[in-house]
């Protein structure tokens, strides 16, 4: 019984070490290919422009895909017409 527990414990340790090694190797290979495909000096920006925070529900949405409303000279960005209507009420 005790021997079976020792073997199970050692098996878990060996499998963990193997998974860790393969994770490190796959991350290194992935980073190598990713860095060669990204242009130098350009940060990753979200598609649709900079993110804006909805003042009603607090979600962040791309400025290009948002519902806009100018209130007191300030442009506000909403995730949906429902949030816009809640803000105006």
N, C-alpha and C positions, 0 to 999 in steps of 0.2 A: 504494500500500500504506500509506504513512504517513498519507495523507489519510483513509483508511478507519478507521485506528486513532484519529485525532483525532475523527472524527465519532462513533465508537462511545463514546469517552470522554465527549464532550459530551452525547451522548444519555443516558448513565448519570447524569451530573450533573443534567440537566434532569428526568429521571424521579424522581430522589431528591428534588429540590426540590419537585416537584409532590406527591409522596407525603407529604412533611413538612408542606406547607401544608394538604392535606386532612386529615391527622391532627390538626393543631392545631385546625382549624375543627370537626371532628366531636367532639373532646374538649370543646371549649367549649360546643357545643350540648348534648352529653350531660350535662355538669355542670350546665347551666342547668336542664334538666328534672329531674335527680336531686335537686338541692337543694330544689326546690319540692315534691317529694313526700315528703321525709323530715321527721318532726316535729322541731321545734327542741329542742336540748339533750338529746336521747336518743341514746346511743351505739348502734351496731349490735352486738347480742348474738347469739351463735349460737343457732339453734333447738335447744331441748332443754336449755337452762340453761347454766351456766358449764362450761367445759372442765376435765376432771380427767385427770391423767396415770396411765396404767396402770403399776404398779410392775414388771411382768414384761417387757412388750415395749416400753414407753415411748411408746405412741401416746396421743394426746389424744382423749378421747371426751366427748360431752355427759353431764352428771351424770344427767339424766333417762333416758338410754338405756343406762346402764351396768349391769353386774352388780356388786352391792355385797356386801361382806362386812365384818363388824366383827371386827377382830383386836386384842386387848388394849385394848379401848375406843376404837379408832380406826377410822373408816369408810374402807375402801379401795375404789377404783373400778377395775373391770376391763373390758376391751373384750369379753371372751367368757368362757364357763364354762371353756374350756380354759386360759386364762391364770390364772383363779382357782384351778383345780386345781393348776397348776404352782407357784403361790405357796404353797399350803398343804402341798405335799409337802416 
